[in-house]
Amino acid sequence: MTETYSLDVEAVMARLPHRYPFLMVDRVLEVVPGKSLVAVKNVTSNEAYFQGHFPGHPVMPGVLILESLAQAGGILACESVTADERISILYLAGIEESRFKQMVRPGDQLKLHVELTKRKRTLWMFETHAEIDGKLAAQAKIMMAEGPKP
């Protein structure tokens, strides 16, 4: 049986280089190393991008939903290797078949689902989707590449 566990925000920050205002994962609810991850992004009204996207009708930009899914994929990749294989950084390398099914607004909680579909040396491929209250909000196939830290 594969071990599952969760990660709090401090553990998330230990695995990702991102920081406020660009850290898009608040908590990891479930990790199955080498297989899947479920995380949460709490969407709050004080997010900086809501000031201009769109004033009076705030909607989370689709590109930031994809960034949230990519960061969740980065955490899964980190949890899927041994200490000797430690990943220094992952860069977004491709997005395919992205679809947006509903608007994400302040007060929503995005549940981020990431499944590792393939790893080929330094390339990682994931099938991802984000839900709000169990309803599909967005989906995409995401590819990430390991790289040196800047």
VEXBA-647396 format. One record per residue: residue number from 1; x, y, z of N, C-alpha, C, O in turn. Coordinates in nm, 2 decimals, always signed. Layout:
VEXBA-647396
num NUM&nu X&nv Y&nw Z&cau X&cav Y&caw Z&cu X&cv Y&cw Z&ou X&ov Y&ow Z $
...
***
This chain:
VEXBA-647396
num 1&nu +0.08&nv -0.12&nw +0.00&cau +0.00&cav +0.00&caw +0.00&cu +0.09&cv +0.13&cw +0.00&ou +0.19&ov +0.13&ow +0.07 $
num 2&nu +0.05&nv +0.22&nw -0.08&cau +0.13&cav +0.35&caw -0.09&cu +0.09&cv +0.44&cw +0.02&ou -0.03&ov +0.46&ow +0.05 $
num 3&nu +0.19&nv +0.50&nw +0.08&cau +0.16&cav +0.60&caw +0.19&cu +0.11&cv +0.73&cw +0.13&ou +0.16&ov +0.78&ow +0.03 $
num 4&nu +0.01&nv +0.79&nw +0.20&cau -0.04&cav +0.92&caw +0.17&cu -0.02&cv +1.01&cw +0.29&ou -0.02&ov +0.96&ow +0.40 $
num 5&nu +0.00&nv +1.14&nw +0.26&cau +0.02&cav +1.23&caw +0.37&cu -0.02&cv +1.37&cw +0.32&ou -0.04&ov +1.39&ow +0.20 $
num 6&nu -0.02&nv +1.47&nw +0.41&cau -0.05&cav +1.61&caw +0.37&cu +0.07&cv +1.70&cw +0.41&ou +0.16&ov +1.65&ow +0.48 $
num 7&nu +0.06&nv +1.82&nw +0.36&cau +0.17&cav +1.92&caw +0.38&cu +0.11&cv +2.05&cw +0.42&ou +0.01&ov +2.10&ow +0.35 $
num 8&nu +0.16&nv +2.12&nw +0.52&cau +0.11&cav +2.25&caw +0.55&cu +0.18&cv +2.36&cw +0.47&ou +0.27&ov +2.32&ow +0.39 $
num 9&nu +0.15&nv +2.48&nw +0.49&cau +0.21&cav +2.59&caw +0.40&cu +0.36&cv +2.60&cw +0.42&ou +0.43&ov +2.63&ow +0.33 $
num 10&nu +0.41&nv +2.58&nw +0.54&cau +0.55&cav +2.58&caw +0.56&cu +0.62&cv +2.47&cw +0.48&ou +0.73&ov +2.50&ow +0.42 $
num 11&nu +0.57&nv +2.35&nw +0.48&cau +0.62&cav +2.24&caw +0.40&cu +0.61&cv +2.27&cw +0.25&ou +0.70&ov +2.24&ow +0.17 $
num 12&nu +0.50&nv +2.34&nw +0.21&cau +0.49&cav +2.38&caw +0.07&cu +0.60&cv +2.48&cw +0.03&ou +0.66&ov +2.46&ow -0.07 $
num 13&nu +0.63&nv +2.57&nw +0.12&cau +0.73&cav +2.67&caw +0.09&cu +0.87&cv +2.61&cw +0.09&ou +0.96&ov +2.66&ow +0.02 $
num 14&nu +0.89&nv +2.50&nw +0.16&cau +1.02&cav +2.44&caw +0.16&cu +1.04&cv +2.36&cw +0.03&ou +1.16&ov +2.33&ow +0.00 $
num 15&nu +0.94&nv +2.34&nw -0.04&cau +0.95&cav +2.26&caw -0.17&cu +0.94&cv +2.35&cw -0.30&ou +0.98&ov +2.31&ow -0.40 $
num 16&nu +0.89&nv +2.47&nw -0.28&cau +0.87&cav +2.56&caw -0.39&cu +0.95&cv +2.69&cw -0.37&ou +0.97&ov +2.74&ow -0.26 $
num 17&nu +1.01&nv +2.75&nw -0.48&cau +1.08&cav +2.88&caw -0.46&cu +0.99&cv +3.00&cw -0.46&ou +1.03&ov +3.11&ow -0.42 $
num 18&nu +0.86&nv +2.98&nw -0.49&cau +0.77&cav +3.09&caw -0.49&cu +0.73&cv +3.15&cw -0.35&ou +0.73&ov +3.07&ow -0.26 $
num 19&nu +0.71&nv +3.28&nw -0.35&cau +0.67&cav +3.35&caw -0.23&cu +0.56&cv +3.44&cw -0.26&ou +0.53&ov +3.47&ow -0.38 $
num 20&nu +0.49&nv +3.50&nw -0.16&cau +0.39&cav +3.60&caw -0.18&cu +0.44&cv +3.71&cw -0.27&ou +0.55&ov +3.75&ow -0.24 $
num 21&nu +0.37&nv +3.76&nw -0.36&cau +0.23&cav +3.72&caw -0.39&cu +0.21&cv +3.61&cw -0.49&ou +0.10&ov +3.60&ow -0.55 $
num 22&nu +0.32&nv +3.54&nw -0.52&cau +0.31&cav +3.44&caw -0.63&cu +0.30&cv +3.29&cw -0.58&ou +0.30&ov +3.20&ow -0.67 $
num 23&nu +0.29&nv +3.27&nw -0.45&cau +0.27&cav +3.13&caw -0.41&cu +0.13&cv +3.10&cw -0.42&ou +0.04&ov +3.17&ow -0.36 $
num 24&nu +0.09&nv +3.00&nw -0.50&cau -0.05&cav +2.97&caw -0.54&cu -0.10&cv +2.84&cw -0.48&ou -0.21&ov +2.79&ow -0.52 $
num 25&nu -0.03&nv +2.78&nw -0.38&cau -0.07&cav +2.66&caw -0.31&cu -0.07&cv +2.69&cw -0.16&ou +0.03&ov +2.73&ow -0.11 $
num 26&nu -0.19&nv +2.68&nw -0.10&cau -0.20&cav +2.71&caw +0.04&cu -0.18&cv +2.59&cw +0.13&ou -0.13&ov +2.60&ow +0.24 $
num 27&nu -0.21&nv +2.47&nw +0.08&cau -0.20&cav +2.35&caw +0.16&cu -0.21&cv +2.23&cw +0.06&ou -0.28&ov +2.23&ow -0.04 $
num 28&nu -0.14&nv +2.12&nw +0.10&cau -0.15&cav +1.99&caw +0.03&cu -0.23&cv +1.90&cw +0.11&ou -0.20&ov +1.87&ow +0.23 $
num 29&nu -0.35&nv +1.85&nw +0.06&cau -0.43&cav +1.77&caw +0.14&cu -0.39&cv +1.62&cw +0.13&ou -0.41&ov +1.55&ow +0.23 $
num 30&nu -0.34&nv +1.58&nw +0.02&cau -0.30&cav +1.44&caw +0.00&cu -0.19&cv +1.43&cw -0.11&ou -0.20&ov +1.48&ow -0.22 $
num 31&nu -0.09&nv +1.35&nw -0.07&cau +0.02&cav +1.32&caw -0.16&cu +0.03&cv +1.17&cw -0.17&ou +0.04&ov +1.10&ow -0.07 $
num 32&nu +0.04&nv +1.12&nw -0.29&cau +0.08&cav +0.98&caw -0.32&cu +0.20&cv +0.99&cw -0.40&ou +0.19&ov +1.01&ow -0.52 $
num 33&nu +0.33&nv +0.98&nw -0.34&cau +0.45&cav +1.01&caw -0.42&cu +0.45&cv +0.92&cw -0.55&ou +0.42&ov +0.80&ow -0.55 $
num 34&nu +0.49&nv +0.99&nw -0.66&cau +0.51&cav +0.92&caw -0.78&cu +0.37&cv +0.90&cw -0.86&ou +0.37&ov +0.85&ow -0.97 $
num 35&nu +0.26&nv +0.94&nw -0.79&cau +0.13&cav +0.92&caw -0.85&cu +0.05&cv +1.05&cw -0.86&ou +0.02&ov +1.10&ow -0.97 $
num 36&nu +0.01&nv +1.10&nw -0.74&cau -0.09&cav +1.21&caw -0.75&cu -0.08&cv +1.30&cw -0.63&ou -0.01&ov +1.27&ow -0.53 $
num 37&nu -0.15&nv +1.41&nw -0.64&cau -0.15&cav +1.51&caw -0.53&cu -0.28&cv +1.59&cw -0.54&ou -0.33&ov +1.61&ow -0.65 $
num 38&nu -0.33&nv +1.62&nw -0.42&cau -0.45&cav +1.71&caw -0.41&cu -0.41&cv +1.83&cw -0.32&ou -0.37&ov +1.80&ow -0.21 $
num 39&nu -0.43&nv +1.95&nw -0.37&cau -0.39&cav +2.07&caw -0.29&cu -0.51&cv +2.17&cw -0.30&ou -0.60&ov +2.15&ow -0.37 $
num 40&nu -0.49&nv +2.28&nw -0.22&cau -0.59&cav +2.38&caw -0.21&cu -0.53&cv +2.52&cw -0.23&ou -0.42&ov +2.55&ow -0.18 $
num 41&nu -0.60&nv +2.60&nw -0.31&cau -0.57&cav +2.74&caw -0.32&cu -0.69&cv +2.82&cw -0.28&ou -0.79&ov +2.81&ow -0.34 $
num 42&nu -0.68&nv +2.89&nw -0.17&cau -0.79&cav +2.98&caw -0.12&cu -0.78&cv +3.11&cw -0.20&ou -0.68&ov +3.18&ow -0.19 $
num 43&nu -0.89&nv +3.14&nw -0.27&cau -0.90&cav +3.26&caw -0.35&cu -0.96&cv +3.37&cw -0.26&ou -1.08&ov +3.36&ow -0.22 $
num 44&nu -0.88&nv +3.48&nw -0.23&cau -0.93&cav +3.58&caw -0.14&cu -0.95&cv +3.71&cw -0.22&ou -0.89&ov +3.74&ow -0.32 $
num 45&nu -1.03&nv +3.80&nw -0.16&cau -1.06&cav +3.93&caw -0.23&cu -0.94&cv +4.02&cw -0.23&ou -0.94&ov +4.12&ow -0.31 $
num 46&nu -0.85&nv +4.00&nw -0.14&cau -0.73&cav +4.09&caw -0.14&cu -0.62&cv +4.05&cw -0.23&ou -0.51&ov +4.10&ow -0.22 $
num 47&nu -0.64&nv +3.95&nw -0.32&cau -0.54&cav +3.91&caw -0.42&cu -0.51&cv +4.03&cw -0.51&ou -0.61&ov +4.10&ow -0.56 $
num 48&nu -0.39&nv +4.07&nw -0.53&cau -0.35&cav +4.19&caw -0.61&cu -0.41&cv +4.19&cw -0.74&ou -0.45&ov +4.30&ow -0.79 $
num 49&nu -0.42&nv +4.08&nw -0.81&cau -0.47&cav +4.08&caw -0.95&cu -0.62&cv +4.12&cw -0.96&ou -0.66&ov +4.16&ow -1.07 $
num 50&nu -0.70&nv +4.11&nw -0.85&cau -0.84&cav +4.15&caw -0.86&cu -0.86&cv +4.30&cw -0.87&ou -0.97&ov +4.34&ow -0.91 $
num 51&nu -0.76&nv +4.38&nw -0.84&cau -0.77&cav +4.52&caw -0.86&cu -0.79&cv +4.56&cw -1.01&ou -0.86&ov +4.66&ow -1.04 $
num 52&nu -0.74&nv +4.48&nw -1.10&cau -0.75&cav +4.51&caw -1.24&cu -0.81&cv +4.41&cw -1.33&ou -0.82&ov +4.43&ow -1.45 $
num 53&nu -0.85&nv +4.30&nw -1.27&cau -0.91&cav +4.19&caw -1.35&cu -1.03&cv +4.13&cw -1.29&ou -1.02&ov +4.04&ow -1.21 $
num 54&nu -1.14&nv +4.18&nw -1.31&cau -1.19&cav +4.30&caw -1.37&cu -1.25&cv +4.38&cw -1.26&ou -1.33&ov +4.33&ow -1.18 $
num 55&nu -1.22&nv +4.51&nw -1.25&cau -1.28&cav +4.59&caw -1.14&cu -1.43&cv +4.59&cw -1.14&ou -1.50&ov +4.60&ow -1.24 $
num 56&nu -1.49&nv +4.56&nw -1.02&cau -1.63&cav +4.55&caw -1.01&cu -1.69&cv +4.41&cw -1.04&ou -1.80&ov +4.38&ow -1.01 $
num 57&nu -1.60&nv +4.33&nw -1.11&cau -1.64&cav +4.19&caw -1.14&cu -1.52&cv +4.10&cw -1.14&ou -1.47&ov +4.06&ow -1.24 $
num 58&nu -1.46&nv +4.08&nw -1.02&cau -1.33&cav +4.02&caw -1.01&cu -1.34&cv +3.87&cw -1.05&ou -1.42&ov +3.79&ow -1.00 $
num 59&nu -1.24&nv +3.83&nw -1.14&cau -1.23&cav +3.70&caw -1.19&cu -1.08&cv +3.66&cw -1.18&ou -1.00&ov +3.74&ow -1.23 $
num 60&nu -1.05&nv +3.54&nw -1.13&cau -0.91&cav +3.50&caw -1.13&cu -0.87&cv +3.47&cw -1.27&ou -0.93&ov +3.40&ow -1.34 $
num 61&nu -0.75&nv +3.53&nw -1.31&cau -0.71&cav +3.50&caw -1.45&cu -0.68&cv +3.35&cw -1.47&ou -0.62&ov +3.29&ow -1.39 $
num 62&nu -0.71&nv +3.31&nw -1.59&cau -0.69&cav +3.16&caw -1.62&cu -0.55&cv +3.12&cw -1.61&ou -0.51&ov +3.01&ow -1.57 $
num 63&nu -0.46&nv +3.21&nw -1.65&cau -0.31&cav +3.18&caw -1.64&cu -0.27&cv +3.16&cw -1.50&ou -0.18&ov +3.08&ow -1.48 $
num 64&nu -0.33&nv +3.22&nw -1.40&cau -0.30&cav +3.20&caw -1.26&cu -0.36&cv +3.07&cw -1.21&ou -0.30&ov +3.01&ow -1.12 $
num 65&nu -0.47&nv +3.03&nw -1.27&cau -0.52&cav +2.89&caw -1.23&cu -0.42&cv +2.79&cw -1.28&ou -0.39&ov +2.69&ow -1.21 $
num 66&nu -0.37&nv +2.81&nw -1.40&cau -0.27&cav +2.71&caw -1.46&cu -0.15&cv +2.71&cw -1.38&ou -0.09&ov +2.61&ow -1.35 $
num 67&nu -0.11&nv +2.83&nw -1.33&cau +0.01&cav +2.84&caw -1.24&cu -0.01&cv +2.77&cw -1.11&ou +0.08&ov +2.70&ow -1.06 $
num 68&nu -0.13&nv +2.78&nw -1.06&cau -0.16&cav +2.70&caw -0.93&cu -0.14&cv +2.55&cw -0.96&ou -0.09&ov +2.48&ow -0.88 $
num 69&nu -0.19&nv +2.50&nw -1.07&cau -0.18&cav +2.36&caw -1.10&cu -0.04&cv +2.32&cw -1.13&ou +0.01&ov +2.22&ow -1.09 $
num 70&nu +0.04&nv +2.41&nw -1.19&cau +0.18&cav +2.38&caw -1.22&cu +0.26&cv +2.38&cw -1.09&ou +0.34&ov +2.29&ow -1.07 $
num 71&nu +0.23&nv +2.47&nw -0.99&cau +0.30&cav +2.46&caw -0.86&cu +0.26&cv +2.34&cw -0.79&ou +0.35&ov +2.28&ow -0.72 $
num 72&nu +0.14&nv +2.29&nw -0.80&cau +0.10&cav +2.16&caw -0.73&cu +0.18&cv +2.05&cw -0.80&ou +0.22&ov +1.96&ow -0.73 $
num 73&nu +0.20&nv +2.06&nw -0.93&cau +0.28&cav +1.96&caw -1.00&cu +0.42&cv +1.96&cw -0.95&ou +0.49&ov +1.85&ow -0.94 $
num 74&nu +0.48&nv +2.08&nw -0.93&cau +0.61&cav +2.09&caw -0.88&cu +0.63&cv +2.02&cw -0.74&ou +0.73&ov +1.96&ow -0.71 $
num 75&nu +0.53&nv +2.04&nw -0.66&cau +0.54&cav +1.98&caw -0.52&cu +0.53&cv +1.82&cw -0.54&ou +0.61&ov +1.75&ow -0.47 $
num 76&nu +0.44&nv +1.77&nw -0.63&cau +0.44&cav +1.63&caw -0.65&cu +0.57&cv +1.58&cw -0.70&ou +0.62&ov +1.47&ow -0.66 $
num 77&nu +0.64&nv +1.65&nw -0.79&cau +0.77&cav +1.61&caw -0.84&cu +0.87&cv +1.60&cw -0.73&ou +0.94&ov +1.50&ow -0.72 $
num 78&nu +0.87&nv +1.70&nw -0.64&cau +0.96&cav +1.70&caw -0.53&cu +0.94&cv +1.58&cw -0.44&ou +1.03&ov +1.53&ow -0.38 $
num 79&nu +0.81&nv +1.55&nw -0.42&cau +0.78&cav +1.44&caw -0.33&cu +0.80&cv +1.30&cw -0.39&ou +0.79&ov +1.20&ow -0.33 $
num 80&nu +0.83&nv +1.30&nw -0.52&cau +0.84&cav +1.17&caw -0.60&cu +0.98&cv +1.13&cw -0.62&ou +1.00&ov +1.03&ow -0.69 $
num 81&nu +1.08&nv +1.20&nw -0.57&cau +1.22&cav +1.17&caw -0.59&cu +1.29&cv +1.14&cw -0.45&ou +1.24&ov +1.18&ow -0.35 $
num 82&nu +1.40&nv +1.07&nw -0.45&cau +1.48&cav +1.05&caw -0.33&cu +1.56&cv +1.18&cw -0.30&ou +1.57&ov +1.27&ow -0.38 $
num 83&nu +1.61&nv +1.18&nw -0.18&cau +1.70&cav +1.29&caw -0.14&cu +1.82&cv +1.31&cw -0.24&ou +1.86&ov +1.42&ow -0.26 $
num 84&nu +1.87&nv +1.20&nw -0.29&cau +1.98&cav +1.21&caw -0.38&cu +1.94&cv +1.27&cw -0.52&ou +2.03&ov +1.32&ow -0.59 $
num 85&nu +1.82&nv +1.25&nw -0.55&cau +1.77&cav +1.31&caw -0.68&cu +1.70&cv +1.44&cw -0.67&ou +1.64&ov +1.49&ow -0.76 $
num 86&nu +1.72&nv +1.51&nw -0.55&cau +1.65&cav +1.63&caw -0.52&cu +1.65&cv +1.73&cw -0.64&ou +1.75&ov +1.75&ow -0.71 $
num 87&nu +1.53&nv +1.78&nw -0.67&cau +1.51&cav +1.88&caw -0.78&cu +1.54&cv +2.02&cw -0.73&ou +1.49&ov +2.06&ow -0.63 $
num 88&nu +1.63&nv +2.09&nw -0.81&cau +1.66&cav +2.23&caw -0.76&cu +1.55&cv +2.32&cw -0.80&ou +1.51&ov +2.41&ow -0.72 $
num 89&nu +1.49&nv +2.31&nw -0.92&cau +1.38&cav +2.39&caw -0.97&cu +1.31&cv +2.33&cw -1.09&ou +1.38&ov +2.27&ow -1.17 $
num 90&nu +1.18&nv +2.35&nw -1.10&cau +1.11&cav +2.31&caw -1.22&cu +1.05&cv +2.43&cw -1.29&ou +1.00&ov +2.53&ow -1.23 $
num 91&nu +1.07&nv +2.43&nw -1.42&cau +1.01&cav +2.54&caw -1.50&cu +0.90&cv +2.49&cw -1.59&ou +0.90&ov +2.37&ow -1.63 $
num 92&nu +0.80&nv +2.57&nw -1.61&cau +0.69&cav +2.53&caw -1.69&cu +0.74&cv +2.52&cw -1.83&ou +0.80&ov +2.62&ow -1.89 $
num 93&nu +0.71&nv +2.41&nw -1.90&cau +0.77&cav +2.38&caw -2.03&cu +0.66&cv +2.37&cw -2.14&ou +0.68&ov +2.39&ow -2.26 $
num 94&nu +0.54&nv +2.34&nw -2.10&cau +0.43&cav +2.33&caw -2.19&cu +0.29&cv +2.31&cw -2.13&ou +0.28&ov +2.26&ow -2.02 $
num 95&nu +0.19&nv +2.36&nw -2.20&cau +0.05&cav +2.34&caw -2.16&cu -0.02&cv +2.30&cw -2.28&ou -0.02&ov +2.36&ow -2.39 $
num 96&nu -0.10&nv +2.19&nw -2.27&cau -0.18&cav +2.14&caw -2.38&cu -0.32&cv +2.12&cw -2.33&ou -0.35&ov +2.09&ow -2.21 $
num 97&nu -0.42&nv +2.13&nw -2.42&cau -0.56&cav +2.09&caw -2.39&cu -0.61&cv +2.16&cw -2.27&ou -0.69&ov +2.10&ow -2.19 $
num 98&nu -0.58&nv +2.29&nw -2.25&cau -0.63&cav +2.36&caw -2.14&cu -0.77&cv +2.41&cw -2.17&ou -0.80&ov +2.45&ow -2.28 $
num 99&nu -0.86&nv +2.40&nw -2.07&cau -1.00&cav +2.44&caw -2.08&cu -1.04&cv +2.50&cw -1.95&ou -1.00&ov +2.46&ow -1.84 $
num 100&nu -1.12&nv +2.60&nw -1.96&cau -1.18&cav +2.67&caw -1.85&cu -1.33&cv +2.66&cw -1.85&ou -1.39&ov +2.70&ow -1.95 $
num 101&nu -1.38&nv +2.60&nw -1.74&cau -1.52&cav +2.56&caw -1.74&cu -1.61&cv +2.66&cw -1.66&ou -1.73&ov +2.67&ow -1.68 $
num 102&nu -1.55&nv +2.73&nw -1.56&cau -1.63&cav +2.82&caw -1.48&cu -1.53&cv +2.93&cw -1.42&ou -1.41&ov +2.90&ow -1.41 $
num 103&nu -1.59&nv +3.04&nw -1.39&cau -1.51&cav +3.15&caw -1.34&cu -1.47&cv +3.12&cw -1.19&ou -1.55&ov +3.06&ow -1.12 $
num 104&nu -1.35&nv +3.17&nw -1.16&cau -1.30&cav +3.15&caw -1.02&cu -1.31&cv +3.30&cw -0.96&ou -1.25&ov +3.39&ow -1.02 $
num 105&nu -1.37&nv +3.31&nw -0.85&cau -1.40&cav +3.44&caw -0.79&cu -1.35&cv +3.45&cw -0.65&ou -1.33&ov +3.34&ow -0.58 $
num 106&nu -1.34&nv +3.57&nw -0.59&cau -1.30&cav +3.57&caw -0.45&cu -1.40&cv +3.49&cw -0.36&ou -1.52&ov +3.49&ow -0.38 $
num 107&nu -1.34&nv +3.42&nw -0.26&cau -1.42&cav +3.34&caw -0.18&cu -1.42&cv +3.19&cw -0.22&ou -1.46&ov +3.11&ow -0.14 $
num 108&nu -1.38&nv +3.17&nw -0.34&cau -1.38&cav +3.03&caw -0.39&cu -1.26&cv +2.96&cw -0.33&ou -1.16&ov +3.02&ow -0.30 $
num 109&nu -1.27&nv +2.83&nw -0.32&cau -1.15&cav +2.75&caw -0.28&cu -1.13&cv +2.65&cw -0.40&ou -1.21&ov +2.57&ow -0.43 $
num 110&nu -1.01&nv +2.67&nw -0.46&cau -0.97&cav +2.58&caw -0.57&cu -0.91&cv +2.45&cw -0.52&ou -0.82&ov +2.46&ow -0.44 $
num 111&nu -0.97&nv +2.34&nw -0.55&cau -0.91&cav +2.21&caw -0.52&cu -0.83&cv +2.17&cw -0.64&ou -0.89&ov +2.14&ow -0.75 $
num 112&nu -0.70&nv +2.16&nw -0.63&cau -0.61&cav +2.13&caw -0.74&cu -0.57&cv +1.98&cw -0.74&ou -0.52&ov +1.93&ow -0.64 $
num 113&nu -0.60&nv +1.91&nw -0.85&cau -0.57&cav +1.77&caw -0.86&cu -0.46&cv +1.75&cw -0.97&ou -0.48&ov +1.80&ow -1.08 $
num 114&nu -0.36&nv +1.68&nw -0.93&cau -0.25&cav +1.66&caw -1.02&cu -0.21&cv +1.51&cw -1.03&ou -0.20&ov +1.45&ow -0.92 $
num 115&nu -0.20&nv +1.46&nw -1.15&cau -0.16&cav +1.32&caw -1.16&cu -0.03&cv +1.31&cw -1.25&ou -0.03&ov +1.37&ow -1.36 $
num 116&nu +0.07&nv +1.25&nw -1.20&cau +0.19&cav +1.23&caw -1.28&cu +0.16&cv +1.12&cw -1.38&ou +0.13&ov +1.01&ow -1.35 $
num 117&nu +0.18&nv +1.16&nw -1.51&cau +0.15&cav +1.06&caw -1.62&cu +0.28&cv +1.01&cw -1.68&ou +0.28&ov +0.90&ow -1.73 $
num 118&nu +0.39&nv +1.09&nw -1.67&cau +0.51&cav +1.04&caw -1.74&cu +0.63&cv +1.12&cw -1.68&ou +0.62&ov +1.24&ow -1.66 $
num 119&nu +0.74&nv +1.06&nw -1.67&cau +0.86&cav +1.12&caw -1.64&cu +0.97&cv +1.07&cw -1.73&ou +0.99&ov +0.95&ow -1.74 $
num 120&nu +1.04&nv +1.16&nw -1.80&cau +1.15&cav +1.12&caw -1.89&cu +1.27&cv +1.21&cw -1.86&ou +1.27&ov +1.32&ow -1.90 $
num 121&nu +1.36&nv +1.15&nw -1.79&cau +1.48&cav +1.22&caw -1.74&cu +1.44&cv +1.35&cw -1.66&ou +1.39&ov +1.34&ow -1.54 $
num 122&nu +1.46&nv +1.46&nw -1.72&cau +1.43&cav +1.59&caw -1.65&cu +1.29&cv +1.65&cw -1.69&ou +1.26&ov +1.76&ow -1.65 $
num 123&nu +1.21&nv +1.58&nw -1.76&cau +1.08&cav +1.62&caw -1.80&cu +0.97&cv +1.55&cw -1.72&ou +0.98&ov +1.43&ow -1.71 $
num 124&nu +0.88&nv +1.63&nw -1.68&cau +0.77&cav +1.57&caw -1.60&cu +0.64&cv +1.61&cw -1.67&ou +0.62&ov +1.73&ow -1.71 $
num 125&nu +0.55&nv +1.51&nw -1.69&cau +0.42&cav +1.54&caw -1.75&cu +0.31&cv +1.51&cw -1.65&ou +0.31&ov +1.41&ow -1.58 $
num 126&nu +0.21&nv +1.60&nw -1.65&cau +0.10&cav +1.59&caw -1.55&cu -0.04&cv +1.61&cw -1.62&ou -0.05&ov +1.69&ow -1.71 $
num 127&nu -0.14&nv +1.54&nw -1.58&cau -0.28&cav +1.57&caw -1.61&cu -0.33&cv +1.64&cw -1.49&ou -0.32&ov +1.59&ow -1.38 $
num 128&nu -0.40&nv +1.75&nw -1.51&cau -0.44&cav +1.83&caw -1.40&cu -0.58&cv +1.88&cw -1.42&ou -0.63&ov +1.89&ow -1.53 $
num 129&nu -0.65&nv +1.91&nw -1.30&cau -0.77&cav +1.98&caw -1.31&cu -0.80&cv +2.05&cw -1.17&ou -0.75&ov +2.01&ow -1.07 $
num 130&nu -0.87&nv +2.16&nw -1.18&cau -0.91&cav +2.24&caw -1.06&cu -1.06&cv +2.23&cw -1.05&ou -1.13&ov +2.24&ow -1.15 $
num 131&nu -1.11&nv +2.22&nw -0.93&cau -1.25&cav +2.21&caw -0.90&cu -1.29&cv +2.32&cw -0.80&ou -1.21&ov +2.36&ow -0.71 $
num 132&nu -1.41&nv +2.36&nw -0.80&cau -1.47&cav +2.45&caw -0.70&cu -1.60&cv +2.37&cw -0.66&ou -1.69&ov +2.35&ow -0.74 $
num 133&nu -1.61&nv +2.34&nw -0.53&cau -1.72&cav +2.27&caw -0.47&cu -1.76&cv +2.14&cw -0.56&ou -1.87&ov +2.12&ow -0.58 $
num 134&nu -1.65&nv +2.07&nw -0.60&cau -1.67&cav +1.95&caw -0.67&cu -1.71&cv +1.96&cw -0.82&ou -1.73&ov +1.86&ow -0.89 $
num 135&nu -1.71&nv +2.09&nw -0.87&cau -1.74&cav +2.11&caw -1.01&cu -1.61&cv +2.16&cw -1.08&ou -1.53&ov +2.23&ow -1.03 $
num 136&nu -1.59&nv +2.10&nw -1.20&cau -1.47&cav +2.13&caw -1.28&cu -1.47&cv +2.28&cw -1.31&ou -1.56&ov +2.34&ow -1.37 $
num 137&nu -1.35&nv +2.34&nw -1.28&cau -1.33&cav +2.48&caw -1.31&cu -1.23&cv +2.50&cw -1.43&ou -1.24&ov +2.58&ow -1.51 $
num 138&nu -1.13&nv +2.41&nw -1.43&cau -1.03&cav +2.42&caw -1.53&cu -0.95&cv +2.28&cw -1.54&ou -0.95&ov +2.20&ow -1.45 $
num 139&nu -0.89&nv +2.26&nw -1.66&cau -0.82&cav +2.14&caw -1.68&cu -0.71&cv +2.16&cw -1.78&ou -0.72&ov +2.25&ow -1.86 $
num 140&nu -0.60&nv +2.09&nw -1.77&cau -0.49&cav +2.10&caw -1.86&cu -0.39&cv +1.99&cw -1.85&ou -0.38&ov +1.93&ow -1.74 $
num 141&nu -0.31&nv +1.96&nw -1.95&cau -0.20&cav +1.88&caw -1.95&cu -0.08&cv +1.97&cw -1.93&ou -0.06&ov +2.06&ow -2.02 $
num 142&nu +0.00&nv +1.95&nw -1.84&cau +0.12&cav +2.04&caw -1.81&cu +0.25&cv +1.96&cw -1.81&ou +0.26&ov +1.85&ow -1.76 $
num 143&nu +0.35&nv +2.02&nw -1.88&cau +0.48&cav +1.96&caw -1.88&cu +0.58&cv +2.06&cw -1.81&ou +0.57&ov +2.18&ow -1.83 $
num 144&nu +0.66&nv +2.00&nw -1.73&cau +0.76&cav +2.09&caw -1.66&cu +0.90&cv +2.03&cw -1.68&ou +0.92&ov +1.91&ow -1.70 $
num 145&nu +1.00&nv +2.11&nw -1.68&cau +1.14&cav +2.07&caw -1.70&cu +1.23&cv +2.11&cw -1.58&ou +1.22&ov +2.23&ow -1.53 $
num 146&nu +1.31&nv +2.02&nw -1.54&cau +1.41&cav +2.05&caw -1.43&cu +1.51&cv +2.14&cw -1.49&ou +1.56&ov +2.13&ow -1.60 $
num 147&nu +1.56&nv +2.24&nw -1.40&cau +1.66&cav +2.33&caw -1.45&cu +1.75&cv +2.37&cw -1.33&ou +1.71&ov +2.35&ow -1.22 $
num 148&nu +1.86&nv +2.44&nw -1.36&cau +1.94&cav +2.49&caw -1.25&cu +1.88&cv +2.62&cw -1.19&ou +1.80&ov +2.69&ow -1.25 $
num 149&nu +1.90&nv +2.63&nw -1.06&cau +1.86&cav +2.76&caw -0.99&cu +1.93&cv +2.88&cw -1.05&ou +2.04&ov +2.87&ow -1.09 $
num 150&nu +1.85&nv +2.99&nw -1.07&cau +1.92&cav +3.11&caw -1.13&cu +2.02&cv +3.16&cw -1.03&ou +2.09&ov +3.26&ow -1.07 $
***
